[in-house]
Each structure stands twice: as C-alpha cells, then as structure tokens.
Amino acid sequence: MVRGFLHLFSLRSLQFKFSLISAVVFLVIFSIASYVLIRQSSEFEKSSLVARTRTFSSLATKPLGDAYTLYFHAGSLKFREILRETLSLNDTVPRVQIISVDGNLLFDSNNIDNTASQGPNFKISDPKTLQAVSGDQETQVKDENGDINEVIVPYSDDFGIRPFSLRYFISYESIYANIDRAILTTAVLVVLLFLTTLAAVTFLVNRSILSPLAKIITTARQIREGNLDRRIEIEAKDELGDLASSLNQMTDVLRKNIESLQQVDKLKDEFILIASHNLRTPLTIIKDYIPFLKEKDLDKESLEMISAIATSAEKLEGITESLLSLVSLERDKEPLRKTPEDLVTIVKELAEEAKLQADKKKISFTLALPLTPVQISIDKARIKQALANVVDNAIKFNREGGKVEIKIEVKESELVISVADTGIGISKEELDKIFQKFHRGTDVLTYNYEGIGLGLYLTKIVVESHEGKIWVESNLGQGTTVYIKLPLNSQA
C-alpha cells in the first residue's frame, strides 16, 4: 500500500500525470467560468446600483432642494433631519453636495453637523462638474475606471428658477464587498474542486485504465524474460482488453515459433555433429596417404597436385574441427579443463606458429609482454584456440608489410590481452555483427578471404565461459584492435 501511494505521487507516474492534468484542466475551466460569472454579476450589480441611484436622485432632488431653500438658513436642524431621513432610504448614496450654478459649494453632507462651515466658501474647479451643475439635465460623471461615480441633477423651484444642482456620490463598497466574498468562496471551491477531481480521476483512471495496464506491463516483462507461459487476465471489453488478447495471441505464436526454431537448431546441431564426425574418417585416410604418395617417384606436376590435396585436406579438417567445437561449446558437452598456465608462454607459442603465415605477407610481429610469467587458471586448449582465431584474423585482414602487436597488461584482479593490426579495419555497421555466428564481413568477397564466419563467435564463447569479456575497437581503413579481458581471481 505504501509503495502504491509513493508510486502515485511520483512525478514519473502516469497515474499522477494524468490525474494532475485532468485536475488542472477542470481547475482552469472552473476558474474561467467563475471569473466570467463574477464579472457579469458585478457589472449587473453596478448597473442596478446606478439605476437605483438615478431613480433616487430624481425623486429626492425636489424635496431636498425645497428643504434647503426653506430651512437651511432659517434653521439647519430641520434640514439636517430631512436630509438624514432621505439618505437613509438609499444606502448607495453616502454623500450629497449642493452646488450653485456658478460653481460655489453651498452644502456638503460630510459636514452636516458643522453648520459654521457650510456656505459658499469653496469654488468647484472640475470642468465636468461645472458643466454639469450649470446644465438643465441630469448628468452622469464617470471615474478613471469607467464606472459612474456621480449623478448631478439640477433643481428648479416652483417658479422655474434653477439656483443650484444636487451632486449625488455613488458608493460601490457593497458591490466590492460582494466581489471579495465571491472571490474567496470561489478560491475555496477551486481548492476543493481540485482535490476532489484529483482524487476522483485518480481512482477512476487507476481502476479502469492503469490497473489493467499495470497487469499488461508486468506480464510483458515476464514474457520478455522468457516466461512464455504467462497469460494476461483482463475481463475488460475495451481497447485494453483487445490489447491483452493480442499480446496473449502474440505470446502463443512466439512460443510456437521458438519451439520450432529450437527443434530446427537441434536438428542443425545434430546434422553438423554427424557430418563432422563422418568427415573425420575420410580426411584421416586422405592425410595418411599423402606422405606415402610424396615418397613415390613422381613428376613435379603430380607432387604439386599432392601438395594441393594436402593443403585442402588441412583446411577441411580445420572447418570440421570448428564445427565440432561449435556444437560442443554451445551445448557445454565438454566442461572446462582448467589448469595453471603461463599466458606469456602461450602468446609466444602463438606468435611462433603464426610466423609462417605472417611472413608470406611480410607482416612483422611485436610482443609487449610482462618480463615475468603470468599464471592464470584456464583451459589452455580453448584459450589458445580463441587467441589463435584473433591472431589469424589480424594477419588475414592485414595489409602487405603490415604490423601486428600483441600486448598483455595485468591490472589488479584481471588481465587484458590486446591484438592490434594495421589492416583494413571494420566499419561501424559491421562492428555489432562480427561476433555473430557464420558472419563474414562485407569486404570478404572483395579481398577473397577464406573462412565460414565462426572464428570470433567461438572466441567469444570461450572467453565468456572463462567469465571474461571480449570487444573490438576499429576504424575503417585504420586497423583493428581486439581486447580480451580475463579475471585473475582463480590465479594459481
């Protein structure tokens, strides 16, 4: 359970990513919708507030103007009483001013209790206000945000005389308070919606998609590891069910194909084994007769034919032994016969045996070997065969007058043998294929090199059976270096 919880909140988890994306999408949609609704609601409330203020101002101007004319100078207490009663009818108008047509401030409700400060002692300087108070129609004044914050209504007495106008200030505090409450409520709902959506999507996605997908992935990994008897059990009838069914069918086909290939491979090995063994007898007879024929008094042409037969018999014997070694190594029929051996001596023997072949192409050998013996527990015959294959390639794929360098380096618990040549090199495309069975390089036909493509494949098997490693570094046209690393942990 803890592992599943940690997996859910892992940034690499598909479940977490899908749930997070879904929650964010819902969050964005909800936020946009909430913003539009709040804005429309605030605009509607502002329009309604302005409409109410205009209605109030049109109804209150005449009574307030009459009260100011009759009572303000005679007795301001009565006027203050009427003003308070009138303003209490509409809380959206917190302030009222009376301004004469020539711009003098006659009264300000902010100073309603200070009668000494009332009177034409302040001149209005705002051009918009001056124009509005001198006009004969209601005027709406907007602030810098485009909101109507003032309504100016002209007052006329019973004789049609218009001595002043009333200036009504509009308050949006109630609307802004509502907007703040709406934003706070929306923020809380956004958080709740995000968490709810995240949990719901996580549950639904995990149950309907990711849980079946996890079964498919787990089974696929087991199939990849070679367990072809595994089946994906999903009851869903959707695309995941189709995928599981397809994988099950693919596994069945793959198992049948592998069994068929194994049977073919077994028959191939048996054929190689039988053919190689059957070739040994006639080859032995041919090789036994060759020395006898050479002792006969034959002409030069006949002796050359016998030498050609001997050379071909040796090549055929080499191919036969390679095929027998292939089957033996692949099936582990012959266990390693490890004994303590001096690797320096083995390399010197190889160099001496390869000298005749190298001399034909005027190739020189350089040995960079330790001065003291390097004792290691190995199967001498197989290691010598593996190294011989590498040295043979270094000569075979080298240029006339080229060089071959064999080096042994001891590094703590392992040693590295390298065989470097100055030959034709290997392309990058070929490097990944050279250890494949029966692989022959693309330049083989061009340079007419012999072989059936088993040398490096057998070498790799021998090295790995000694818990070692083999790899190649090469550039086309610049030579090749083969490295063999063997452990010294079984050093004698």
Buried (B, 14 or more C-beta within 10 A) or exposed (E): EEEEEEBBEEEEBBBBEBBBEBBEEBBEEBBEEBEEEBEEBBEEBBEEBBEBBBEBBEBBBBEBBBBBBEBBEEEBEEBBEBBEEBBEEBEBBBBBBBBBBEBBBBBBBEEBEEBEEBEEEBEBEEEEBBEBBBBEEBBBBEEEEEBBBBBBBBBBEEEEEBBBBBBBBBBBEEBEEBBEEBEEEBEEBBEEBBEEBBEBBBEEBBEEBBBBBBBBEEBBEEBEEEEBEBEBEBEBEEEBBEBBEEBBEEBEEEEEEEEEEEEEEEEEBEEBBEEBEEBBEEBEEBBEBBEEBEEEEEEEEEEEEBEEBBEEBEEBBEBBEBBBBBBBBBEEEEEBEBEEBBBBEBBBEBBEEBEEEBEEEEBEBEBEBEEEEBBBBBBBEBBBBBBBBBBBBBBBBBBEEBBBBBBBBBEEEBBBBBBBBBBBBBBEEBBEBBBEBEBBBEBBEEEEBEBBBBBBBBBBBBBEBBEBBBEBEBEBEEBBBBBBBBBBEEEE
